[in-house]
């Protein structure tokens, strides 16, 4: 199972942590894991390269872990842009979770 934790400070998403493989299918055949990975990598690319934020970013494919942490010293525009990306990620992951709840757990803290 993949557990994804979205951490918030006030109304802002400030950190995403994901751990584990979904177990939906064999490695290389797991469409649920691939969908989650594509969404999270896309969000990371948007924040790092499009918005230009030097976020904490770590991935371990073997363990199935992903961390994306947003720095606290952002300007208003960058903070807004990061929130748009991360709120979209949250909605997208939550939508997938509805159809595959035995493979994905989503939590907001």
C-alpha distances in whole Angstrom, upper triangle without the diagonal:
4,6,10,13,16,19,23,26,28,28,26,23,23,20,16,14,10,8,6,6,4,6,8,11,13,13,16,15,12,13,10,9,13,14,12,14,17,17,16,19,21,21,22,24,26,26,27,30,31,31,32,30,29,26,24,22,19,17,16,14,14,12,10,12,14,17,19,22,25,28,30,34,33,36,36,35,33,31,31,30,27,26,27,24,22,22,22,19,17,19,17,14,15,16,13,11,14,14,10,9,7,5,6,7,11,13,17,19
4,6,10,13,16,20,23,25,24,23,19,20,16,13,10,7,6,5,5,5,8,10,13,14,14,16,16,12,13,10,8,12,12,9,11,14,14,13,15,18,17,18,21,22,22,24,26,27,27,28,26,26,22,20,18,16,14,13,13,13,11,8,9,11,13,16,18,21,25,27,30,30,32,32,32,29,27,28,26,23,23,23,21,18,19,19,15,14,16,15,11,12,14,12,10,13,14,11,10,9,6,5,6,9,11,14,17
4,7,10,13,16,20,22,21,20,17,17,14,11,8,6,5,7,9,9,12,14,17,18,17,19,19,16,16,13,11,15,14,11,12,16,15,13,16,18,17,18,21,22,22,23,26,27,26,27,25,25,21,19,17,16,14,14,15,15,12,10,9,10,12,14,16,19,23,24,28,27,30,30,30,27,25,26,25,22,21,22,20,16,17,18,14,13,15,15,11,12,14,13,10,14,15,12,11,11,9,6,5,6,8,11,13
4,7,10,13,17,19,18,17,13,14,10,7,6,4,7,9,11,11,14,16,19,20,19,20,21,17,17,13,12,14,13,10,11,14,12,10,14,16,14,15,18,19,18,20,23,23,23,24,22,22,18,16,15,14,13,14,15,16,14,11,9,9,10,11,13,16,19,21,24,24,27,26,26,23,21,22,21,18,17,18,16,13,14,14,11,10,12,12,9,10,13,12,10,14,15,13,12,13,11,8,6,5,6,9,11
4,6,10,13,16,15,14,10,11,8,6,5,6,9,12,14,15,18,19,22,24,23,24,24,21,20,17,16,18,17,13,14,17,14,12,15,17,15,15,19,19,18,20,23,23,22,23,21,21,17,15,15,15,15,16,17,19,16,14,11,10,10,11,12,14,17,18,22,22,24,24,24,22,19,20,20,17,15,17,16,12,13,15,12,10,13,14,11,11,15,15,13,16,18,16,15,16,14,11,8,6,5,6,7
4,7,10,12,12,10,7,8,6,5,7,9,12,15,17,17,21,22,25,27,25,26,26,23,22,19,17,19,17,14,15,17,14,12,15,16,13,14,17,17,15,18,21,21,19,21,18,19,15,14,14,15,16,18,19,21,19,16,14,12,10,10,10,12,15,16,19,19,21,20,21,19,16,17,17,13,12,14,13,9,10,12,10,8,11,13,11,11,15,15,14,16,19,18,17,19,17,13,11,8,6,5,6
4,7,10,10,8,6,6,5,6,8,11,14,18,20,21,24,25,28,30,28,29,30,26,26,22,21,23,21,17,18,20,17,15,17,18,15,15,19,18,16,18,22,22,20,21,18,18,14,14,15,16,17,20,22,24,21,19,16,13,11,10,9,10,13,13,17,17,19,19,20,18,15,16,17,13,12,15,14,10,11,14,13,11,14,16,14,14,18,19,17,20,23,22,20,22,20,17,14,11,8,6,5
4,6,6,5,4,5,7,9,12,15,18,21,24,24,28,29,31,33,32,32,33,29,28,25,24,25,23,20,21,22,19,17,19,20,16,17,20,19,16,19,22,22,19,20,17,18,15,15,17,19,20,23,25,27,24,22,19,17,14,12,11,10,12,12,15,15,17,16,18,16,13,14,15,12,10,13,14,10,11,14,14,12,14,17,16,16,19,21,19,21,25,24,22,25,23,20,17,13,11,7,6
4,6,5,6,6,9,12,15,18,21,25,27,28,31,32,35,37,35,36,36,33,32,29,27,29,27,23,24,25,22,20,22,22,19,19,22,20,18,20,23,23,20,21,18,18,16,16,18,21,23,26,28,30,27,25,22,19,16,15,12,11,12,10,13,13,15,15,17,16,12,13,16,13,11,15,16,13,13,17,17,15,18,20,20,19,23,24,23,25,28,28,26,28,27,23,21,17,14,11,9
4,6,8,9,12,15,18,21,24,27,30,30,33,34,37,39,37,38,38,35,33,30,29,31,28,25,26,27,24,22,24,24,20,21,24,22,19,22,25,24,21,23,20,21,19,20,22,24,26,29,31,33,30,28,25,23,20,18,15,14,14,12,15,15,16,14,17,16,12,13,16,14,12,15,17,14,13,17,18,16,18,21,21,20,23,25,24,25,29,29,27,30,29,25,22,18,16,12,10
4,7,9,12,14,18,20,24,27,29,28,32,33,36,37,36,36,36,33,31,28,28,29,26,23,25,25,21,20,23,22,18,19,22,20,18,21,23,22,19,21,19,21,18,20,21,24,26,28,30,33,30,28,25,22,19,17,15,14,15,13,16,15,16,13,15,15,11,11,13,12,9,12,14,11,10,14,15,13,15,18,18,17,20,23,22,23,26,27,25,28,27,24,21,17,15,11,11
4,6,9,12,15,18,22,25,27,27,31,31,34,36,34,34,34,31,30,27,26,26,24,21,22,22,19,17,19,19,15,16,19,16,14,17,20,19,16,18,15,17,15,16,18,20,22,25,27,30,28,25,22,19,16,14,12,10,12,10,13,12,13,11,13,12,8,9,11,9,6,10,11,9,9,12,13,12,14,17,17,17,20,22,21,23,26,26,25,28,26,23,21,17,15,11,11
4,6,8,11,14,18,21,23,23,27,28,30,32,30,30,31,28,26,23,22,23,21,18,19,19,16,14,16,16,12,13,16,15,12,15,18,18,15,17,14,16,13,14,15,17,19,22,23,26,24,21,18,15,13,10,9,8,11,11,14,13,15,14,15,13,9,10,11,8,6,9,10,7,7,11,10,9,12,14,14,15,18,19,19,21,24,23,22,25,23,19,17,14,12,9,9
4,7,10,14,17,21,23,24,27,29,31,32,30,31,31,28,27,24,23,24,22,19,19,20,17,14,16,16,13,12,16,15,12,14,17,17,15,16,12,13,10,10,12,15,17,20,22,25,22,20,17,14,11,8,6,5,8,8,11,11,14,14,15,12,9,12,12,9,8,12,11,9,11,14,13,12,15,17,16,17,20,21,21,23,26,25,24,26,24,21,19,15,14,11,10
4,7,10,13,17,19,20,24,25,28,29,27,27,28,25,25,22,20,21,20,16,16,17,15,12,14,15,12,11,15,15,12,14,17,18,16,16,13,13,10,9,10,12,14,16,19,21,19,17,13,10,7,6,4,6,9,11,14,14,17,17,18,15,13,15,14,11,11,14,12,9,11,14,12,11,15,16,15,16,19,20,19,22,24,23,22,24,21,18,16,13,12,10,10
4,7,10,14,16,17,20,22,24,25,23,24,25,22,21,18,16,17,16,12,13,14,12,9,12,13,10,10,14,14,12,14,17,18,17,18,15,15,11,10,10,11,12,14,16,18,16,14,10,8,6,5,6,9,12,14,17,17,20,20,20,17,15,16,16,12,12,14,12,9,11,13,10,9,13,14,12,13,17,16,16,19,21,20,19,20,18,14,13,11,10,9,10
4,7,10,13,14,18,20,22,23,21,22,23,20,20,17,15,16,16,12,12,15,13,10,12,15,13,12,16,17,15,16,20,21,20,20,18,17,13,11,10,10,10,12,13,15,13,11,7,6,5,7,8,12,15,17,20,20,23,24,24,21,19,20,19,16,16,18,15,12,14,16,12,12,15,15,13,14,18,17,15,19,21,19,18,19,16,13,12,10,10,11,11
4,7,9,11,14,16,18,19,17,19,20,16,17,14,11,13,13,10,10,13,12,9,12,14,13,13,16,18,17,18,21,22,22,22,20,19,16,14,12,10,9,10,11,13,10,8,5,5,7,9,12,15,18,20,24,23,26,27,26,23,21,23,21,18,18,19,16,14,16,16,12,12,15,14,11,13,16,15,13,17,18,16,15,16,13,10,10,9,10,12,13
4,7,9,12,15,17,17,15,17,19,15,17,14,11,14,15,11,11,15,15,12,14,17,17,16,19,21,20,21,24,25,25,25,23,22,19,16,14,12,10,9,10,11,7,6,4,7,9,12,15,18,21,23,27,27,30,30,30,27,25,26,25,22,22,23,20,17,19,20,16,15,18,17,14,16,18,16,15,18,19,16,15,15,12,10,10,11,12,14,16
4,6,9,12,13,14,12,15,16,13,15,12,9,13,14,11,11,15,15,14,15,19,19,18,21,23,23,23,26,28,28,28,26,25,22,19,17,14,12,10,9,9,6,5,6,9,12,15,18,22,25,27,30,30,33,33,33,30,28,29,28,25,25,26,23,20,22,22,18,17,20,18,15,17,19,16,14,18,18,15,14,13,10,9,10,12,14,17,19
4,6,8,10,10,9,11,12,9,11,9,7,10,12,10,10,14,15,14,15,18,19,19,21,23,24,24,26,28,29,29,28,27,24,21,18,16,13,11,9,9,8,5,8,11,14,17,21,24,27,30,33,32,35,35,34,31,30,31,29,26,26,26,23,21,22,22,18,18,20,18,14,16,18,15,14,17,16,13,13,12,8,9,11,14,16,19,21
4,5,8,10,10,12,11,8,9,7,6,9,11,9,11,14,14,14,16,19,19,20,22,24,25,26,28,29,30,30,29,29,25,24,21,19,16,15,13,13,11,9,11,13,17,19,22,25,29,31,34,33,36,36,35,32,31,31,29,26,26,26,23,21,22,21,17,17,18,16,13,14,15,12,11,14,13,9,10,9,5,6,10,12,15,19,21
4,5,7,8,11,10,7,10,9,8,11,13,12,14,16,18,18,19,22,23,23,25,27,28,29,31,32,33,34,32,32,29,27,24,21,18,16,14,13,12,11,14,16,20,23,26,29,32,35,38,37,40,39,38,36,34,35,33,30,30,30,27,25,26,24,21,21,22,19,16,18,18,15,14,16,14,11,12,9,7,9,12,16,19,22,24
4,7,9,11,9,6,8,7,8,10,12,12,14,16,17,18,20,21,23,24,26,27,29,30,31,32,33,34,33,33,30,29,26,23,20,19,16,16,16,13,16,18,22,24,27,30,34,36,39,38,40,40,39,36,35,35,33,30,30,29,26,25,25,24,21,20,21,18,15,17,16,13,12,14,12,9,11,9,6,10,13,16,20,23,26
4,7,8,6,5,8,8,9,11,13,14,15,17,18,19,20,22,24,25,26,28,30,31,32,33,34,35,35,34,32,30,27,24,21,19,16,16,16,14,18,20,23,26,29,32,35,38,41,40,42,42,41,38,37,37,35,32,32,31,28,27,28,26,23,23,24,21,18,20,19,16,16,18,15,12,15,13,10,13,17,20,23,26,29
4,6,5,6,10,11,10,11,14,15,15,17,20,20,21,23,25,25,27,29,31,31,32,33,35,36,35,34,32,30,26,24,20,18,14,14,15,14,17,20,23,26,30,32,36,39,41,40,43,43,42,39,38,38,36,33,34,33,30,29,30,28,25,25,26,23,21,23,22,19,19,21,19,16,18,16,13,16,19,22,25,28,31
4,5,6,10,11,9,10,13,14,13,15,18,18,18,21,23,23,24,26,28,28,29,31,32,33,32,31,29,27,23,20,17,15,11,10,12,11,15,17,21,23,27,30,33,36,39,38,40,41,39,36,36,36,34,31,32,31,28,27,28,27,23,24,25,22,20,22,22,19,19,22,20,17,19,17,14,16,19,22,25,28,30
4,6,8,11,9,8,12,14,12,14,17,17,17,19,22,22,22,25,27,27,27,29,31,31,31,31,29,27,23,21,17,16,12,12,15,13,16,18,22,24,27,30,33,36,39,37,40,40,38,35,35,35,33,30,31,31,27,26,28,26,23,24,25,22,20,23,22,19,20,22,20,18,20,19,16,18,21,23,26,29,31
4,6,9,9,8,11,13,13,14,17,18,18,20,23,23,24,26,28,28,29,30,32,33,33,33,30,29,26,23,20,18,15,15,17,15,18,20,23,25,29,32,35,38,40,39,41,41,39,36,36,36,33,31,32,31,27,27,28,26,23,24,24,21,19,21,21,17,18,20,18,15,18,17,14,16,20,22,26,29,31
4,6,5,6,9,10,11,12,14,16,16,18,20,21,22,24,26,27,28,29,30,31,31,31,28,27,23,21,18,17,14,14,15,12,16,17,21,23,26,29,32,35,38,36,39,38,37,34,33,33,31,28,29,28,25,24,25,23,20,20,21,18,16,18,17,13,14,17,14,12,15,14,11,13,16,18,22,25,28
4,6,5,6,9,10,10,12,14,15,16,18,20,21,22,24,25,26,27,28,30,30,30,27,27,23,22,19,18,15,17,17,14,17,17,21,22,26,28,32,34,37,35,37,37,35,32,32,31,29,27,27,25,22,22,22,20,17,18,18,15,13,16,15,11,13,15,12,11,14,14,11,13,16,18,21,24,27
4,5,5,6,9,10,11,12,14,15,17,19,20,21,23,24,25,26,27,29,28,29,26,25,22,20,17,17,15,16,16,13,15,15,19,20,23,26,29,32,34,33,35,34,33,30,29,29,27,25,24,23,20,19,20,18,15,15,16,12,10,12,12,8,9,12,10,8,11,11,8,9,12,14,18,20,23
4,5,5,6,9,10,11,12,14,15,16,18,20,21,22,23,24,26,27,26,26,23,22,19,17,14,14,11,13,12,9,11,12,16,17,21,23,27,30,32,31,33,33,32,29,28,28,26,23,24,23,20,18,20,18,15,15,16,13,11,14,14,10,11,14,13,11,13,13,9,9,12,14,17,20,22
4,6,5,6,9,10,10,12,14,15,16,18,20,21,21,22,24,25,25,25,23,22,19,17,14,14,11,14,14,11,13,13,16,18,21,24,27,30,32,31,33,33,31,28,28,28,25,23,23,22,19,18,20,17,14,16,17,13,12,15,15,11,13,16,15,13,16,16,13,12,16,16,20,22,25
4,5,5,6,9,10,11,12,14,15,17,19,20,21,21,23,24,24,25,22,22,19,18,16,17,14,17,17,13,15,14,17,17,21,22,26,29,31,29,31,31,29,26,26,25,23,21,21,19,16,16,17,14,12,13,13,10,9,12,11,8,11,14,12,11,14,15,12,12,14,15,18,20,23
4,5,5,6,8,10,11,12,14,15,17,18,20,20,21,23,22,22,20,19,16,15,13,14,13,15,15,11,11,11,13,14,17,19,23,26,28,27,29,28,27,24,23,23,21,18,18,18,15,13,15,13,9,11,12,9,7,10,11,8,10,13,13,11,13,14,11,9,12,12,15,17,19
4,5,5,6,8,10,10,12,14,15,16,17,19,20,21,20,20,18,17,14,13,10,11,10,13,13,9,10,9,12,13,16,19,22,25,27,26,28,28,27,24,23,23,21,18,19,19,15,14,16,14,11,13,15,12,10,14,14,12,13,17,16,15,16,17,14,12,14,14,17,19,21
4,6,5,6,9,10,10,12,14,15,16,16,18,19,20,20,18,18,15,15,13,14,13,16,16,13,13,12,14,14,18,19,23,26,27,25,27,27,25,22,22,22,19,17,18,17,14,14,16,13,10,13,14,11,11,14,14,12,15,18,17,16,18,20,16,15,17,16,19,20,23
4,6,5,6,9,10,11,12,14,15,15,16,18,18,19,17,17,15,15,14,16,15,18,18,14,14,12,13,13,16,17,21,23,25,23,25,24,22,20,20,19,16,14,15,14,10,10,12,9,7,10,11,8,8,11,12,11,13,16,16,15,17,19,16,14,15,14,16,17,20
4,5,5,6,9,10,11,12,14,15,15,17,16,16,14,14,11,11,10,13,13,16,15,12,11,8,9,9,12,14,18,20,22,21,23,23,21,18,18,18,16,13,14,14,10,9,12,10,7,10,12,10,9,12,14,13,14,17,18,17,18,19,16,14,15,13,15,16,18
4,5,5,6,9,10,10,12,13,14,15,15,15,13,13,10,11,9,12,12,16,16,13,12,9,10,10,13,15,18,21,23,21,23,24,22,19,19,19,16,14,16,15,11,11,14,13,10,13,15,13,12,16,17,16,17,21,21,20,21,22,19,17,18,17,19,19,21
4,5,5,6,9,10,10,11,12,14,14,15,14,15,12,14,13,16,16,19,19,16,15,12,13,12,15,15,18,21,23,20,22,22,20,17,17,17,14,12,14,13,9,10,13,11,9,12,14,12,12,16,16,16,18,21,21,21,22,24,21,19,20,18,20,20,22
4,5,5,6,9,10,10,10,12,12,13,11,13,11,13,13,16,17,20,20,17,15,12,11,9,12,12,15,18,19,17,19,19,17,14,14,14,11,9,10,10,6,7,10,9,7,10,12,11,11,15,16,16,17,20,21,21,22,24,21,18,19,16,18,17,19
4,5,5,6,8,9,10,10,10,10,9,10,8,10,11,14,15,19,18,16,14,10,9,7,10,10,13,16,18,16,18,19,17,14,14,15,12,10,12,12,9,9,13,12,10,13,15,14,14,17,19,18,20,23,24,23,24,25,22,20,20,18,19,18,20
4,5,5,5,7,9,9,10,11,10,12,10,12,13,16,17,20,21,18,16,13,13,11,13,13,15,19,19,17,19,20,17,14,15,16,13,11,14,13,10,12,15,14,12,15,17,16,16,20,21,20,22,25,26,25,26,28,25,22,23,21,22,22,23
4,6,6,5,6,8,9,11,11,13,12,15,16,19,20,24,24,21,19,15,15,12,13,12,15,18,18,15,16,17,14,11,13,13,9,8,11,10,7,10,13,11,11,14,16,15,16,19,20,20,22,25,26,26,27,29,26,23,24,21,22,21,23
4,6,6,5,6,6,8,8,10,10,14,15,19,20,24,23,21,18,14,13,9,10,9,11,14,14,12,14,14,12,9,10,11,8,6,10,10,7,9,12,12,12,14,17,16,17,20,21,22,23,26,27,27,27,29,27,24,23,21,21,20,21
4,6,6,5,5,6,7,9,9,12,14,18,19,23,23,20,18,14,13,10,11,10,12,15,15,13,15,16,14,11,13,14,11,10,13,14,11,12,16,16,15,17,20,19,20,23,24,24,25,28,30,29,30,31,28,25,25,23,24,22,23
4,6,5,7,9,10,13,12,15,16,20,21,25,25,23,21,17,16,13,15,13,15,18,18,15,16,18,15,12,14,15,12,11,15,15,12,14,18,17,16,19,21,20,21,24,25,25,27,30,31,30,31,33,30,28,28,26,26,25,26
4,5,8,11,12,15,15,18,19,23,24,27,27,25,23,19,18,15,16,14,16,18,18,15,15,16,13,10,13,13,9,10,13,12,10,13,16,15,15,19,20,19,21,24,24,25,27,29,30,30,31,34,31,28,28,26,26,25,26
4,6,9,10,14,14,18,20,23,25,28,28,25,23,19,18,14,14,12,13,15,14,11,11,12,9,6,9,10,7,7,11,11,10,12,15,15,15,18,20,20,21,23,25,25,27,29,31,31,32,34,31,28,28,25,25,23,24
4,7,9,12,13,17,19,23,24,28,27,25,23,19,17,14,14,11,12,14,13,11,12,13,11,8,11,13,10,10,14,14,13,15,18,18,18,20,23,22,23,26,27,28,29,32,33,33,33,36,33,30,29,27,27,25,25
4,6,9,11,15,17,21,23,26,26,24,21,17,15,11,10,8,8,11,10,8,10,12,11,7,9,12,10,8,12,14,12,13,16,17,17,19,22,22,22,25,27,27,28,31,32,32,32,34,31,28,27,25,24,22,22
4,7,9,12,15,19,21,24,24,22,19,16,13,10,9,8,8,11,11,10,13,15,15,11,12,15,13,11,15,17,15,15,19,20,18,21,24,23,23,26,28,28,29,32,33,33,33,34,31,28,28,25,25,23,23
4,6,10,13,16,19,22,21,19,16,13,10,7,6,5,6,10,11,10,14,16,15,11,12,15,13,10,13,15,13,13,16,18,16,18,21,21,20,23,25,25,26,29,30,29,29,31,28,25,24,22,21,19,19
4,7,10,14,17,19,18,17,13,10,7,5,5,7,8,11,13,13,17,19,19,15,15,18,16,13,15,18,15,14,18,19,17,18,22,21,20,23,25,25,25,28,30,28,28,29,26,23,23,21,20,19,18
4,7,10,13,16,15,14,11,8,6,5,7,9,11,15,16,16,19,21,20,17,17,19,17,14,16,18,15,14,18,18,15,17,21,20,18,21,24,23,23,27,28,26,26,27,24,21,21,19,19,19,19
4,7,10,12,12,11,8,6,5,7,9,12,14,18,20,20,23,25,24,20,20,22,20,17,19,21,18,16,20,20,17,18,22,21,19,22,24,23,23,26,27,25,25,25,22,20,20,19,19,20,20
4,6,9,9,8,6,5,7,9,12,15,18,21,23,23,26,27,27,23,23,24,22,19,21,22,18,17,20,20,17,18,21,20,17,21,23,21,21,25,25,23,23,23,20,18,19,18,19,20,21
4,6,6,6,5,7,9,12,15,19,21,24,26,26,30,31,30,27,26,28,26,23,24,25,22,20,23,23,19,21,24,22,19,22,24,22,22,25,25,23,23,22,19,18,19,19,20,22,23
4,6,5,6,8,12,14,18,21,24,27,29,29,32,33,32,28,28,29,27,24,25,26,22,21,24,23,19,21,23,21,18,22,23,20,20,24,24,21,22,21,17,17,18,19,21,23,24
4,6,8,11,14,17,20,24,26,29,32,32,35,36,35,32,31,33,30,27,29,29,26,24,27,26,22,23,26,24,21,24,25,22,22,26,25,22,22,21,18,18,19,21,23,25,26
4,5,9,12,16,18,22,25,28,30,30,34,35,34,31,30,31,29,26,27,28,25,23,25,25,21,22,24,22,19,22,24,21,20,24,24,20,20,19,16,15,16,18,19,22,23
4,7,10,14,17,20,23,26,29,29,32,32,32,28,27,29,27,23,24,25,22,20,22,21,18,18,21,19,16,18,20,17,17,21,20,17,18,17,13,13,14,15,17,19,21
4,7,10,13,17,20,23,25,25,28,29,29,25,24,26,24,21,22,23,20,17,20,20,16,17,20,18,15,18,20,18,17,21,22,19,19,18,15,13,14,14,16,17,18
4,7,10,13,16,19,22,22,25,26,25,22,21,22,20,17,18,19,16,14,17,17,13,14,18,16,14,17,19,17,17,21,22,19,19,20,16,14,14,14,15,16,17
4,6,10,13,16,18,18,22,23,22,19,18,20,18,15,16,18,15,13,16,17,13,14,18,17,15,17,20,19,19,22,24,22,21,22,19,16,16,14,14,15,15
4,7,10,13,15,15,18,19,19,15,14,16,15,11,13,15,12,10,13,15,12,13,17,16,15,17,20,20,20,23,25,23,23,24,21,18,17,15,15,14,15
4,6,9,12,12,16,17,17,14,12,15,14,11,12,15,13,11,14,16,14,14,18,19,17,19,22,22,22,25,27,26,25,27,24,21,19,17,16,14,14
4,6,9,8,12,13,14,10,9,12,11,8,10,13,12,10,13,15,14,15,18,19,18,20,23,24,24,26,29,28,27,29,27,23,22,19,18,15,15
4,6,7,10,12,13,10,9,13,13,10,12,15,15,14,16,19,18,18,22,23,22,24,27,27,27,30,32,32,31,33,30,27,25,22,21,18,17
4,6,9,11,13,11,9,12,14,12,13,16,16,15,17,20,19,20,23,24,24,25,28,29,29,31,34,33,32,34,32,28,26,23,21,18,17
4,7,10,12,10,9,13,14,12,14,17,18,17,19,22,22,22,25,27,27,28,31,32,32,34,37,36,35,37,35,32,30,27,25,22,21
4,7,8,6,6,9,10,10,11,14,15,15,17,19,20,20,23,24,25,26,29,30,30,33,35,35,34,37,34,31,29,26,25,22,21
4,6,5,6,9,10,11,12,14,16,16,18,20,21,22,24,26,27,28,30,32,32,34,37,37,36,39,37,33,32,28,27,24,23
4,6,5,6,9,10,11,12,14,15,16,18,20,21,22,24,25,26,28,30,31,33,35,36,35,38,36,32,31,27,26,23,22
4,5,5,6,9,10,11,13,14,15,17,19,20,21,23,24,26,27,29,30,32,34,35,35,37,35,32,31,27,26,23,24
4,5,5,6,9,10,11,12,14,15,16,18,20,21,22,24,26,27,28,30,32,33,33,35,33,29,29,25,24,22,22
4,6,5,6,9,10,10,12,14,15,16,18,20,21,22,24,26,26,28,31,31,31,33,31,28,26,23,21,19,19
4,6,5,6,9,10,10,12,14,15,16,18,20,21,22,25,25,27,29,30,30,33,31,27,26,23,22,19,19
4,5,5,6,9,10,11,13,14,16,17,18,20,21,23,24,26,28,29,29,32,30,26,26,22,22,20,21
4,5,5,6,8,10,10,12,14,15,16,18,20,21,22,24,26,27,27,29,27,23,23,19,19,17,17
4,5,5,6,8,10,10,12,14,15,16,18,20,20,22,25,25,25,28,26,22,21,18,17,14,15
4,6,5,6,9,10,11,12,14,15,17,19,20,21,24,24,25,28,26,22,22,18,18,16,18
4,6,5,6,9,10,11,12,14,15,17,18,20,22,23,23,26,24,20,20,17,17,16,18
4,5,5,6,9,10,10,12,14,15,16,18,21,21,21,23,21,18,17,14,14,12,14
4,5,5,6,9,10,10,12,14,15,17,19,20,20,23,21,18,17,13,13,11,14
4,5,5,6,9,10,11,13,14,16,18,19,19,22,20,17,17,14,15,14,17
4,6,5,6,8,10,11,12,14,16,16,17,20,17,14,14,12,13,13,15
4,5,5,6,8,10,10,12,15,15,15,18,16,13,12,9,10,9,12
4,6,5,6,9,10,11,13,14,15,18,17,14,13,11,12,12,15
4,5,5,6,9,10,12,13,14,17,15,12,13,11,14,14,18
4,5,5,6,9,10,10,11,14,12,9,10,8,11,12,15
4,5,5,6,9,10,9,13,12,9,9,7,9,11,15
4,5,5,7,9,10,13,13,11,12,10,13,14,18
4,5,6,6,8,11,10,8,10,10,14,16,19
4,5,5,5,8,8,6,7,7,11,14,17
4,6,6,9,10,9,10,10,13,15,19
4,6,9,9,9,11,13,16,19,22
4,6,6,6,9,11,15,18,21
4,5,5,7,9,12,16,19
4,6,8,11,14,18,21
4,7,10,14,17,20
4,7,10,14,16
4,7,10,13
4,7,10
4,7
4
